[in-house]
Structure formats: C-alpha cells, structure tokens
Amino acid sequence: MKFLLVLGISFDFGDAAPPKEEQKRLTDSHKKIWPVEDKSDLAKAISSETEWLVESIRYKEIPPEVASNPLKRQAMELVAHSDDGALLDKMLNDFPGSESVIKNLVRRRGQIKSRS
C-alpha cells in the first residue's frame, strides 16, 4: 500500500465543463492523501470518485507511519491546499520539534481548538 498526497490536479472537462466554482471545488476536494496499491492506480481512483478524466496529477509519496498519524495527516493535507512544498518537505523529514510546528499550523488554520 502506498500513500500519495495530491498537491495539484487538473481534469479534462472537455465540452461538458462545469462552472468554474465547481471545477475549483473538485480540484480542492481531491488534494488529500490517497491510499493506493500502486502509483499508477491514483488517477483511476480519482477518476472513479469524480467521474471526470484526470489530465495531470502532482503528488508526493507519504510514509505509512506519517499517513497513519491523524494530526500529521491533517496538517499535510492543509499544506497541500496552501501549495507550500518547502513546509511539506520539512514535515516529511520529521525535523526536531515537528509535532509543535504541525499543531501550530493546524491550530492557525482553525482546524483544532487550543487546550488553554
């Protein structure tokens, strides 16, 4: 099993393209970690879920131990939406103090409340 974090995606909408707002929602809602057997299964999984043909995907492989940590998983998905590749690389390298950095990132984005 591989865990792939989608950082960017484009669909081939053809002539039946939905409104721009719907296109953005589709793109944004699929910037997440996808569990797949093989990298070649990613486009098929996304196309199957969206019913749109995937034109291109930019992704990064995530170690299983990181993908299984809910806090790190959520933070990485938030970073994918911000397109901050440098921060994602630092998180993946598990630099000293990464837990506090991740908690602060998630808290700043309003996803969890401070326990003060």
N, C-alpha and C positions, 0 to 999 in steps of 0.2 A: 504494500500500500504506500502510495506517495501522497504528500500533502502539498498542493500548489496554491500559492496566494496570487490571485489575479490582480495585477496592478493597472492594467489597461486592457480594454476590449473594444472591438468595433464589429458591428453586424452588417451583413449585406441585406439591407431592407428592400432593395430593388424598387419597383414601381409602387408597391403597396406600403410605402414607408408611413409609420405612424407619425403623429405630431412630434415636433422637436422635444416637448416636455416629456413625452412618453419614451422617446429614444434615450434621453438623459437618465430617466428613471431606470430603464432596462440596463443601461451601461453601469450606473452606480450600484444597483442592487446585486450585481454579479461580481463586484470587487470584494471577494471574500476568499476564505480558504476552502478549497475543493479537495475531498479525498477521492483519489482515483487509483486504479491499478497500475496504469502506465501514463506517461505524459501525453501519449497520442490519444488517450481517452478524454482529455479535458474539453476539447472543442465539441466532441459528441455529447458529453454530459450537459454542457451549457446549451447547446442547440436543442437537445431533448427537453430541457426545462423551459426554455424561452419560446420554442417553436420558430426561431429565426436562425438563419445560417450565420455561423461565426466567420467573419472575414479575417481577423487577426487577433492575437492574444499576446499580451506581455505579462509574464508571470515569474515568480521566484519560488524555488522549492524550499519548503519549511521542514525542519527536522521533526520527526514524530513526537519527541518529548516536548517540543515547543507548541506544536499544534494541539496537544492534549492538555495544555495548561490554559484554563479558561481566561485568565487575566492577560496572559501574553497573546493569546489568540485574538481577543477583542482589541487589544492595543495594535496588533499588526494589521487588523482589518481597518482600524481607524487611520493608520498611517497610509494604507493603500488608497484610501479616499483623499488623502492630502497630497499624494504623489511625492512624498519625502523619502526618496530612496536611500539617502545617506543615513537617516534615522533608522530605517528598517535594517540596513546592514549592521549598524551598531547593536541593535536589539538581537539580531541573529548571532552576533559574535559573543553575546552574553557578557558584555563588559562589566566590570565591578560596579555594583550599585544599580544594575539594570532594573531590578524589581521596583525600586523607588521611582526611577525615571518612568517606567511603564505606568505605575499607579498615578503619578502626577499627570502624565499625558491623558490617561483615561478620565481622570477627575476634571481636568481642564476642558475636556470635550463634553462634560456633563453626563457621562455615562454611568458614573457611580457617585455616591454622596460621601463626603468626608465623615469620618467617625469621630468628630470632635465633641 
